[in-house]
Amino acid sequence: MRRSRALTVIENGTRECLALVADTALSGRTVARELDAIIAYRGRPDVIFRDYGAEYTSSTIWVGPT
């Protein structure tokens, strides 16, 4: 049985799903492309939370001003 991976991007305030990509593997290029598309449409976020799956080990990335 092949494992699957999912990239889910949720806007915390509204709980709106901004992206949902599923595949057997997700490259950094795929993640960057999806995030770039969201930023182009919605603007750059101040903070990104990430979670790496079953361990539920979340952490925060502060994007901050450029």
N, C-alpha and C positions, 0 to 999 in steps of 0.2 A: 504494500500500500504506500502510495506517495504522499508525503506531507504537503500541506498547502500553507501559504503565507497570505496575510491580508494587511494592507495598509488602509487604515481607517482614520480620516481626519474629521474631527468633530469640533464645532465652535462651542466652547463651554457655556457661554451666556445663553444662547438660544437652543443648544443641543442639536443644531442643524448639522447634518452630515455633508461636509464639503467635498469629500472624496472617499471612494471605496474601490480599492484595486485588489484583486485576488489572483494569485498565480502559484505555481510550484516553487518559484524563487522570485525575490524582489531585489533588484540591483540598486545600488546607490544612485545610479543614473535615473532609474525609474522614479525613485522617491524624490530626487531633485526636480525632475520634470513635473511631477504632480504638484509639489510645493510651489514651484515657479508659476504654474498656471493659476493656482489659488491666489498667490500674491498679486499677479497681474489683474485678476478680477476683483479681489476684495481688499487689497492693500496688505502691507507687511504687518504681522502680528507683533505684539510686545513680548509675549511669552509663548513658548511651545512646551507642552508636557509630553513626555514619551513613556511608553510602556512596552516592555519586550516580551509579552506573552504570559504563559502559564504561571510564571513566578510572581506576576503582578508587582514588579519592581519598577515603580515610576520614578522619574526624575524630571527636573525642570531645566529648561534652557532659556536664559534671558537673552532676547534678541537685541534689545536696546537701540539707541540712536546710531545712525551711520555717520 
